[in-house]
Amino acid sequence: MSNDRVTVSRLSSVLLWLFVINLGIALGAGLYESRIVIHNWIDTSGDSPAWHPGAARDDDTGRRFWVAVTTIPLTLLTLANLFAGWRTPPGLRRWWLGSAATALVERALTLGYFVPTMIRLMQAENSQDAAAAAVLWSQLNNFRHLLVAAALLAALKTFSLLYAQRRQSVSTST
């Protein structure tokens, strides 16, 4: 039976590691996209914003990058970490589930709003309505970055507690 617990613990640790790595990549890439790439799609320098759907279609970051990095992997890792976190001791559970729940909210917003809105925007032509929708999408995207950052920080806190408990159990067993 203790062998099963070690296996579950190792599996949970691997899931947490993968979750942290993927959250870190998602945060860094999201910030890069917001600061560098999106300015090619949305021009806010004039009197009224302009949407450049051709530039967004040319970049197509959703299919070229995001689907392989977050849409599938982060969503699956979020669900797996909800399960793994639920099965951990109470001291870890709060942080682990907090991290996974925050990521789950971000995933729901992404799949429910951000992806469908960008698909519609990429099919739209430049108009005041499209430009306004693109500006709103970009502004709300900053909130999404905050959610990913909060999930990452809570996952890192989980790591610190997990390894502190391991260190403590090793020192008391020797």
DAMOFEN-V249224 format. One record per residue. N is the residue number from 1. RES is the residue in one letter. D_CENTER is the distance of its C-alpha to the mean C-alpha in Angstrom with 1 decimal. Layout:
n=N res=RES d_center=D_CENTER
n=N res=RES d_center=D_CENTER
This chain:
n=1 res=M d_center=34.9
n=2 res=S d_center=33.7
n=3 res=N d_center=32.7
n=4 res=D d_center=30.4
n=5 res=R d_center=28.8
n=6 res=V d_center=28.3
n=7 res=T d_center=26.8
n=8 res=V d_center=24.4
n=9 res=S d_center=23.6
n=10 res=R d_center=23.0
n=11 res=L d_center=20.8
n=12 res=S d_center=18.8
n=13 res=S d_center=18.6
n=14 res=V d_center=17.5
n=15 res=L d_center=14.7
n=16 res=L d_center=13.6
n=17 res=W d_center=14.1
n=18 res=L d_center=12.1
n=19 res=F d_center=9.2
n=20 res=V d_center=9.7
n=21 res=I d_center=10.3
n=22 res=N d_center=7.4
n=23 res=L d_center=5.1
n=24 res=G d_center=8.0
n=25 res=I d_center=8.4
n=26 res=A d_center=5.3
n=27 res=L d_center=6.5
n=28 res=G d_center=10.0
n=29 res=A d_center=10.0
n=30 res=G d_center=8.7
n=31 res=L d_center=11.4
n=32 res=Y d_center=13.8
n=33 res=E d_center=13.6
n=34 res=S d_center=14.2
n=35 res=R d_center=17.0
n=36 res=I d_center=18.6
n=37 res=V d_center=18.1
n=38 res=I d_center=17.9
n=39 res=H d_center=21.3
n=40 res=N d_center=22.8
n=41 res=W d_center=21.9
n=42 res=I d_center=22.8
n=43 res=D d_center=25.9
n=44 res=T d_center=26.5
n=45 res=S d_center=29.5
n=46 res=G d_center=32.2
n=47 res=D d_center=33.5
n=48 res=S d_center=31.1
n=49 res=P d_center=27.7
n=50 res=A d_center=27.8
n=51 res=W d_center=25.4
n=52 res=H d_center=25.7
n=53 res=P d_center=24.6
n=54 res=G d_center=26.2
n=55 res=A d_center=24.1
n=56 res=A d_center=20.9
n=57 res=R d_center=22.5
n=58 res=D d_center=23.6
n=59 res=D d_center=20.2
n=60 res=D d_center=18.5
n=61 res=T d_center=15.2
n=62 res=G d_center=13.8
n=63 res=R d_center=16.1
n=64 res=R d_center=16.7
n=65 res=F d_center=13.3
n=66 res=W d_center=10.2
n=67 res=V d_center=11.8
n=68 res=A d_center=12.5
n=69 res=V d_center=9.3
n=70 res=T d_center=6.5
n=71 res=T d_center=8.8
n=72 res=I d_center=10.9
n=73 res=P d_center=9.8
n=74 res=L d_center=6.4
n=75 res=T d_center=8.2
n=76 res=L d_center=11.2
n=77 res=L d_center=10.1
n=78 res=T d_center=8.8
n=79 res=L d_center=12.3
n=80 res=A d_center=14.0
n=81 res=N d_center=12.9
n=82 res=L d_center=14.1
n=83 res=F d_center=17.3
n=84 res=A d_center=17.7
n=85 res=G d_center=17.1
n=86 res=W d_center=19.7
n=87 res=R d_center=22.2
n=88 res=T d_center=22.1
n=89 res=P d_center=24.7
n=90 res=P d_center=24.4
n=91 res=G d_center=23.7
n=92 res=L d_center=20.5
n=93 res=R d_center=19.6
n=94 res=R d_center=19.0
n=95 res=W d_center=16.3
n=96 res=W d_center=14.8
n=97 res=L d_center=14.7
n=98 res=G d_center=13.6
n=99 res=S d_center=10.5
n=100 res=A d_center=9.9
n=101 res=A d_center=11.2
n=102 res=T d_center=9.0
n=103 res=A d_center=5.9
n=104 res=L d_center=8.5
n=105 res=V d_center=9.5
n=106 res=E d_center=6.4
n=107 res=R d_center=6.8
n=108 res=A d_center=10.4
n=109 res=L d_center=10.5
n=110 res=T d_center=8.9
n=111 res=L d_center=11.4
n=112 res=G d_center=14.1
n=113 res=Y d_center=14.3
n=114 res=F d_center=12.4
n=115 res=V d_center=13.3
n=116 res=P d_center=16.8
n=117 res=T d_center=17.6
n=118 res=M d_center=16.9
n=119 res=I d_center=19.0
n=120 res=R d_center=21.7
n=121 res=L d_center=21.6
n=122 res=M d_center=22.0
n=123 res=Q d_center=25.1
n=124 res=A d_center=26.5
n=125 res=E d_center=29.0
n=126 res=N d_center=29.1
n=127 res=S d_center=30.3
n=128 res=Q d_center=30.1
n=129 res=D d_center=28.0
n=130 res=A d_center=25.6
n=131 res=A d_center=25.3
n=132 res=A d_center=24.8
n=133 res=A d_center=22.0
n=134 res=A d_center=20.4
n=135 res=V d_center=20.8
n=136 res=L d_center=19.4
n=137 res=W d_center=16.3
n=138 res=S d_center=15.9
n=139 res=Q d_center=16.6
n=140 res=L d_center=14.2
n=141 res=N d_center=11.4
n=142 res=N d_center=12.2
n=143 res=F d_center=11.4
n=144 res=R d_center=7.9
n=145 res=H d_center=7.7
n=146 res=L d_center=9.6
n=147 res=L d_center=7.5
n=148 res=V d_center=4.6
n=149 res=A d_center=8.0
n=150 res=A d_center=9.7
n=151 res=A d_center=7.7
n=152 res=L d_center=8.3
n=153 res=L d_center=11.8
n=154 res=A d_center=12.6
n=155 res=A d_center=11.8
n=156 res=L d_center=14.0
n=157 res=K d_center=16.5
n=158 res=T d_center=16.6
n=159 res=F d_center=17.5
n=160 res=S d_center=20.2
n=161 res=L d_center=21.7
n=162 res=L d_center=21.6
n=163 res=Y d_center=23.4
n=164 res=A d_center=25.7
n=165 res=Q d_center=26.8
n=166 res=R d_center=27.4
n=167 res=R d_center=29.4
n=168 res=Q d_center=31.3
n=169 res=S d_center=32.1
n=170 res=V d_center=33.3
n=171 res=S d_center=35.5
n=172 res=T d_center=37.0
n=173 res=S d_center=37.8
n=174 res=T d_center=39.7
